[in-house]
Amino acid sequence: MTRKNPYENQDETLDIPDFFDEKTHETSDSGTVDMSIFKLSDEELYDDLEKQDDDLEELSSTRSTRKLNTTALLGLIVMLLLLATCVGCLLYAVNQHRAYVKANTNYNQVLANQDAYKQQIAEKDAMIESLNKQIEELKNNNSHSAGVYEIIDGPISFRSSAERLDDNFTTYNGHDAAENGEKFNVIEIVNSSDDYIWAKIADDKYFCIGTSDEVWAQKVE
């Protein structure tokens, strides 16, 4: 015998009984069972789902925004650090350049002063040498000039020229040589190439008064 499904007939209305009676059914843990969910319409159900989706999207967007803000903040901090480093390097380079320019200027000034001092020293040395020569010439002119000479280291032979030759011996006033203590009126002083100094007392009449180191006759007047 075939049993009929009581729900096959589409014309009949399906009566879904309430599973629980809110007034009579209670739970042991949380009190009465909330039956309102079974009484919500489809629009109310979907509205709740859409609100949940919106809340999830808003939470996700907030998290993304916070992540982007954090990344941007970190990037800004890095950029500021790099900028500060560049500025510090630039200031250091400027200070080093100024120090180099100052040191180089001082060095060039020292070199210029050194050259000036060397030139001044050279000029002073040349002036001293010139003055020494002038002093020496004055001494020679004062000690070996025309005047009266006295023989102090004789006898000194008379010669016909201001040279020490074997064939130029002569006489003066009947004498072959000048003796110690004798005085002669010298009309000219002649310096020879062999450093000897000669006194001319007459034409072709000379006697040697010595050298710069040895004095045989000295000027007395």
C-alpha atoms as a printed R data frame, in Angstrom:
    type eleno elety resid chain resno       x       y       z
1   ATOM     1    CA   MET     A     1   0.000   0.000   0.000
2   ATOM     2    CA   THR     A     2   1.459   3.302  -1.063
3   ATOM     3    CA   ARG     A     3   1.424   6.092   1.401
4   ATOM     4    CA   LYS     A     4   0.756   9.607   0.159
5   ATOM     5    CA   ASN     A     5   2.918  12.484   1.029
6   ATOM     6    CA   PRO     A     6   0.669  15.017   2.694
7   ATOM     7    CA   TYR     A     7   2.859  17.857   1.258
8   ATOM     8    CA   GLU     A     8   2.599  16.850  -2.380
9   ATOM     9    CA   ASN     A     9  -0.612  18.665  -2.808
10  ATOM    10    CA   GLN     A    10   0.398  22.198  -3.761
11  ATOM    11    CA   ASP     A    11  -3.053  23.525  -3.234
12  ATOM    12    CA   GLU     A    12  -3.052  22.890   0.385
13  ATOM    13    CA   THR     A    13  -1.620  25.556   2.667
14  ATOM    14    CA   LEU     A    14   1.321  24.587   4.813
15  ATOM    15    CA   ASP     A    15   0.867  25.406   8.383
16  ATOM    16    CA   ILE     A    16   4.165  25.769  10.161
17  ATOM    17    CA   PRO     A    17   3.552  25.685  13.852
18  ATOM    18    CA   ASP     A    18   5.469  27.699  16.304
19  ATOM    19    CA   PHE     A    19   8.253  25.616  17.733
20  ATOM    20    CA   PHE     A    20   8.244  27.364  20.984
21  ATOM    21    CA   ASP     A    21   5.778  29.345  22.855
22  ATOM    22    CA   GLU     A    22   7.475  32.407  24.194
23  ATOM    23    CA   LYS     A    23   5.277  32.298  27.263
24  ATOM    24    CA   THR     A    24   5.678  28.640  28.064
25  ATOM    25    CA   HIS     A    25   9.142  27.591  26.765
26  ATOM    26    CA   GLU     A    26  12.231  28.690  28.629
27  ATOM    27    CA   THR     A    27  15.902  27.695  28.423
28  ATOM    28    CA   SER     A    28  17.932  26.750  31.354
29  ATOM    29    CA   ASP     A    29  20.876  29.087  30.594
30  ATOM    30    CA   SER     A    30  19.697  32.380  29.188
31  ATOM    31    CA   GLY     A    31  15.991  32.604  29.927
32  ATOM    32    CA   THR     A    32  13.489  32.881  27.162
33  ATOM    33    CA   VAL     A    33  14.435  32.102  23.568
34  ATOM    34    CA   ASP     A    34  14.438  35.114  21.230
35  ATOM    35    CA   MET     A    35  11.937  34.180  18.546
36  ATOM    36    CA   SER     A    36  12.046  37.549  16.805
37  ATOM    37    CA   ILE     A    37  14.478  36.333  14.172
38  ATOM    38    CA   PHE     A    38  11.853  33.925  12.864
39  ATOM    39    CA   LYS     A    39   9.416  36.738  12.508
40  ATOM    40    CA   LEU     A    40  11.676  39.120  10.510
41  ATOM    41    CA   SER     A    41  10.918  39.790   6.888
42  ATOM    42    CA   ASP     A    42  13.391  39.221   4.071
43  ATOM    43    CA   GLU     A    43  14.110  42.950   3.751
44  ATOM    44    CA   GLU     A    44  14.903  43.231   7.435
45  ATOM    45    CA   LEU     A    45  17.148  40.182   7.234
46  ATOM    46    CA   TYR     A    46  19.057  41.495   4.176
47  ATOM    47    CA   ASP     A    47  19.314  44.956   5.695
48  ATOM    48    CA   ASP     A    48  21.115  43.481   8.658
49  ATOM    49    CA   LEU     A    49  23.487  41.575   6.350
50  ATOM    50    CA   GLU     A    50  24.168  44.703   4.297
51  ATOM    51    CA   LYS     A    51  24.866  46.659   7.459
52  ATOM    52    CA   GLN     A    52  27.323  43.979   8.539
53  ATOM    53    CA   ASP     A    53  29.040  44.091   5.117
54  ATOM    54    CA   ASP     A    54  29.205  47.891   5.304
55  ATOM    55    CA   ASP     A    55  30.687  47.689   8.765
56  ATOM    56    CA   LEU     A    56  33.321  45.188   7.552
57  ATOM    57    CA   GLU     A    57  34.155  47.373   4.538
58  ATOM    58    CA   GLU     A    58  34.381  50.464   6.721
59  ATOM    59    CA   LEU     A    59  36.662  48.605   9.183
60  ATOM    60    CA   SER     A    60  38.855  47.349   6.323
61  ATOM    61    CA   SER     A    61  39.003  50.849   4.804
62  ATOM    62    CA   THR     A    62  39.932  52.339   8.185
63  ATOM    63    CA   ARG     A    63  42.701  49.791   8.627
64  ATOM    64    CA   SER     A    64  44.000  50.465   5.095
65  ATOM    65    CA   THR     A    65  43.887  54.205   5.717
66  ATOM    66    CA   ARG     A    66  45.773  53.787   8.984
67  ATOM    67    CA   LYS     A    67  48.361  51.602   7.243
68  ATOM    68    CA   LEU     A    68  48.808  54.156   4.468
69  ATOM    69    CA   ASN     A    69  49.080  56.979   7.007
70  ATOM    70    CA   THR     A    70  51.707  55.031   8.977
71  ATOM    71    CA   THR     A    71  53.710  54.316   5.806
72  ATOM    72    CA   ALA     A    72  53.487  57.952   4.729
73  ATOM    73    CA   LEU     A    73  54.581  59.089   8.196
74  ATOM    74    CA   LEU     A    74  57.575  56.743   8.144
75  ATOM    75    CA   GLY     A    75  58.488  57.954   4.644
76  ATOM    76    CA   LEU     A    76  58.245  61.569   5.809
77  ATOM    77    CA   ILE     A    77  60.478  60.843   8.802
78  ATOM    78    CA   VAL     A    78  63.065  59.183   6.548
79  ATOM    79    CA   MET     A    79  62.972  62.134   4.165
80  ATOM    80    CA   LEU     A    80  63.438  64.576   7.047
81  ATOM    81    CA   LEU     A    81  66.381  62.554   8.356
82  ATOM    82    CA   LEU     A    82  67.980  62.507   4.891
83  ATOM    83    CA   LEU     A    83  67.376  66.240   4.521
84  ATOM    84    CA   ALA     A    84  68.934  66.921   7.920
85  ATOM    85    CA   THR     A    85  71.933  64.759   6.984
86  ATOM    86    CA   CYS     A    86  72.374  66.625   3.685
87  ATOM    87    CA   VAL     A    87  72.157  69.989   5.442
88  ATOM    88    CA   GLY     A    88  74.716  68.848   8.031
89  ATOM    89    CA   CYS     A    89  77.076  67.623   5.308
90  ATOM    90    CA   LEU     A    90  76.651  70.909   3.430
91  ATOM    91    CA   LEU     A    91  77.421  72.969   6.533
92  ATOM    92    CA   TYR     A    92  80.452  70.810   7.276
93  ATOM    93    CA   ALA     A    93  81.714  71.214   3.719
94  ATOM    94    CA   VAL     A    94  81.234  74.991   3.873
95  ATOM    95    CA   ASN     A    95  83.108  75.217   7.178
96  ATOM    96    CA   GLN     A    96  85.939  73.054   5.829
97  ATOM    97    CA   HIS     A    97  86.162  75.216   2.712
98  ATOM    98    CA   ARG     A    98  86.323  78.378   4.796
99  ATOM    99    CA   ALA     A    99  89.036  76.850   6.988
100 ATOM   100    CA   TYR     A   100  91.019  75.814   3.906
101 ATOM   101    CA   VAL     A   101  90.712  79.273   2.341
102 ATOM   102    CA   LYS     A   102  91.846  80.905   5.582
103 ATOM   103    CA   ALA     A   103  94.800  78.516   6.006
104 ATOM   104    CA   ASN     A   104  95.796  78.933   2.351
105 ATOM   105    CA   THR     A   105  95.621  82.722   2.653
106 ATOM   106    CA   ASN     A   106  97.784  82.663   5.779
107 ATOM   107    CA   TYR     A   107 100.268  80.343   4.067
108 ATOM   108    CA   ASN     A   108 100.525  82.604   1.013
109 ATOM   109    CA   GLN     A   109 100.967  85.605   3.294
110 ATOM   110    CA   VAL     A   110 103.778  83.825   5.141
111 ATOM   111    CA   LEU     A   111 105.471  83.019   1.821
112 ATOM   112    CA   ALA     A   112 105.117  86.626   0.684
113 ATOM   113    CA   ASN     A   113 106.555  87.884   3.971
114 ATOM   114    CA   GLN     A   114 109.398  85.377   3.710
115 ATOM   115    CA   ASP     A   115 110.260  86.558   0.203
116 ATOM   116    CA   ALA     A   116 110.123  90.181   1.356
117 ATOM   117    CA   TYR     A   117 112.403  89.409   4.318
118 ATOM   118    CA   LYS     A   118 114.857  87.601   2.048
119 ATOM   119    CA   GLN     A   119 114.932  90.550  -0.328
120 ATOM   120    CA   GLN     A   120 115.470  92.974   2.561
121 ATOM   121    CA   ILE     A   121 118.293  90.819   3.935
122 ATOM   122    CA   ALA     A   122 119.912  90.612   0.500
123 ATOM   123    CA   GLU     A   123 119.670  94.390   0.118
124 ATOM   124    CA   LYS     A   124 121.169  94.914   3.575
125 ATOM   125    CA   ASP     A   125 124.003  92.472   2.822
126 ATOM   126    CA   ALA     A   126 124.747  94.300  -0.430
127 ATOM   127    CA   MET     A   127 124.663  97.641   1.391
128 ATOM   128    CA   ILE     A   128 126.994  96.328   4.114
129 ATOM   129    CA   GLU     A   129 129.388  94.977   1.514
130 ATOM   130    CA   SER     A   130 129.367  98.304  -0.334
131 ATOM   131    CA   LEU     A   131 129.949 100.223   2.888
132 ATOM   132    CA   ASN     A   132 132.802  97.903   3.828
133 ATOM   133    CA   LYS     A   133 134.406  98.505   0.431
134 ATOM   134    CA   GLN     A   134 133.996 102.244   0.834
135 ATOM   135    CA   ILE     A   135 135.484 102.088   4.313
136 ATOM   136    CA   GLU     A   136 138.403 100.027   3.035
137 ATOM   137    CA   GLU     A   137 138.980 102.437   0.179
138 ATOM   138    CA   LEU     A   138 138.872 105.361   2.571
139 ATOM   139    CA   LYS     A   139 141.387 103.650   4.812
140 ATOM   140    CA   ASN     A   140 143.681 102.960   1.882
141 ATOM   141    CA   ASN     A   141 143.340 106.485   0.594
142 ATOM   142    CA   ASN     A   142 144.063 107.936   4.008
143 ATOM   143    CA   SER     A   143 147.040 105.664   4.719
144 ATOM   144    CA   HIS     A   144 148.416 105.472   1.188
145 ATOM   145    CA   SER     A   145 148.120 108.904  -0.350
146 ATOM   146    CA   ALA     A   146 150.542 111.621  -1.369
147 ATOM   147    CA   GLY     A   147 152.356 113.214   1.564
148 ATOM   148    CA   VAL     A   148 155.421 112.789   3.755
149 ATOM   149    CA   TYR     A   149 156.470 109.183   4.483
150 ATOM   150    CA   GLU     A   150 158.979 107.967   7.050
151 ATOM   151    CA   ILE     A   151 160.967 104.766   6.581
152 ATOM   152    CA   ILE     A   152 160.281 102.356   9.497
153 ATOM   153    CA   ASP     A   153 161.550  99.077   8.074
154 ATOM   154    CA   GLY     A   154 164.582  99.841   5.854
155 ATOM   155    CA   PRO     A   155 166.719  99.912   4.041
156 ATOM   156    CA   ILE     A   156 164.489 100.122   0.946
157 ATOM   157    CA   SER     A   157 166.083 100.200  -2.484
158 ATOM   158    CA   PHE     A   158 165.291 102.939  -4.958
159 ATOM   159    CA   ARG     A   159 163.906 101.786  -8.330
160 ATOM   160    CA   SER     A   160 163.273 103.375 -11.692
161 ATOM   161    CA   SER     A   161 159.732 101.915 -11.963
162 ATOM   162    CA   ALA     A   162 157.021 100.708  -9.619
163 ATOM   163    CA   GLU     A   163 158.029  97.082 -10.138
164 ATOM   164    CA   ARG     A   164 160.283  94.569  -8.457
165 ATOM   165    CA   LEU     A   165 162.713  93.871 -11.323
166 ATOM   166    CA   ASP     A   166 166.390  92.939 -11.200
167 ATOM   167    CA   ASP     A   167 167.452  95.657 -13.663
168 ATOM   168    CA   ASN     A   168 165.485  98.643 -12.409
169 ATOM   169    CA   PHE     A   169 167.599  99.605  -9.367
170 ATOM   170    CA   THR     A   170 168.613 103.302  -9.268
171 ATOM   171    CA   THR     A   171 169.892 106.001  -6.913
172 ATOM   172    CA   TYR     A   172 168.302 109.093  -5.333
173 ATOM   173    CA   ASN     A   173 170.381 111.980  -4.056
174 ATOM   174    CA   GLY     A   174 173.467 109.776  -4.325
175 ATOM   175    CA   HIS     A   175 171.976 106.951  -2.246
176 ATOM   176    CA   ASP     A   176 171.012 103.451  -3.325
177 ATOM   177    CA   ALA     A   177 168.398 102.950  -0.579
178 ATOM   178    CA   ALA     A   178 166.265 104.763   1.956
179 ATOM   179    CA   GLU     A   179 167.231 104.179   5.574
180 ATOM   180    CA   ASN     A   180 165.123 103.982   8.764
181 ATOM   181    CA   GLY     A   181 164.034 107.378  10.026
182 ATOM   182    CA   GLU     A   182 164.454 109.132   6.686
183 ATOM   183    CA   LYS     A   183 161.468 111.092   5.413
184 ATOM   184    CA   PHE     A   184 160.488 111.614   1.808
185 ATOM   185    CA   ASN     A   185 157.935 113.840   0.125
186 ATOM   186    CA   VAL     A   186 155.783 111.377  -1.874
187 ATOM   187    CA   ILE     A   187 154.010 112.872  -4.908
188 ATOM   188    CA   GLU     A   188 152.046 109.751  -5.915
189 ATOM   189    CA   ILE     A   189 151.077 106.304  -4.623
190 ATOM   190    CA   VAL     A   190 151.113 103.462  -7.157
191 ATOM   191    CA   ASN     A   191 149.598 100.000  -6.612
192 ATOM   192    CA   SER     A   192 151.275  97.215  -8.581
193 ATOM   193    CA   SER     A   193 149.765  93.945  -9.789
194 ATOM   194    CA   ASP     A   194 151.711  91.942  -7.200
195 ATOM   195    CA   ASP     A   195 150.014  93.746  -4.273
196 ATOM   196    CA   TYR     A   196 153.038  95.908  -3.499
197 ATOM   197    CA   ILE     A   197 152.545  99.621  -2.898
198 ATOM   198    CA   TRP     A   198 155.019 102.114  -4.306
199 ATOM   199    CA   ALA     A   199 155.802 105.718  -3.467
200 ATOM   200    CA   LYS     A   200 156.883 108.028  -6.278
201 ATOM   201    CA   ILE     A   201 159.300 110.739  -5.072
202 ATOM   202    CA   ALA     A   202 160.513 111.993  -8.477
203 ATOM   203    CA   ASP     A   203 160.467 111.098 -12.134
204 ATOM   204    CA   ASP     A   204 161.591 107.502 -12.471
205 ATOM   205    CA   LYS     A   205 162.318 107.387  -8.707
206 ATOM   206    CA   TYR     A   206 160.297 104.979  -6.519
207 ATOM   207    CA   PHE     A   207 160.605 103.015  -3.312
208 ATOM   208    CA   CYS     A   208 158.296 100.353  -1.946
209 ATOM   209    CA   ILE     A   209 156.342 101.155   1.190
210 ATOM   210    CA   GLY     A   210 155.201  97.547   1.669
211 ATOM   211    CA   THR     A   211 151.922  95.663   1.297
212 ATOM   212    CA   SER     A   212 148.541  95.745   3.009
213 ATOM   213    CA   ASP     A   213 149.919  93.359   5.619
214 ATOM   214    CA   GLU     A   214 153.500  94.663   5.893
215 ATOM   215    CA   VAL     A   215 154.257  98.349   6.309
216 ATOM   216    CA   TRP     A   216 157.810  99.504   5.480
217 ATOM   217    CA   ALA     A   217 157.079 103.222   5.392
218 ATOM   218    CA   GLN     A   218 154.232 105.081   7.055
219 ATOM   219    CA   LYS     A   219 152.627 108.402   6.358
220 ATOM   220    CA   VAL     A   220 153.481 111.046   8.925
221 ATOM   221    CA   GLU     A   221 152.135 114.193   7.252
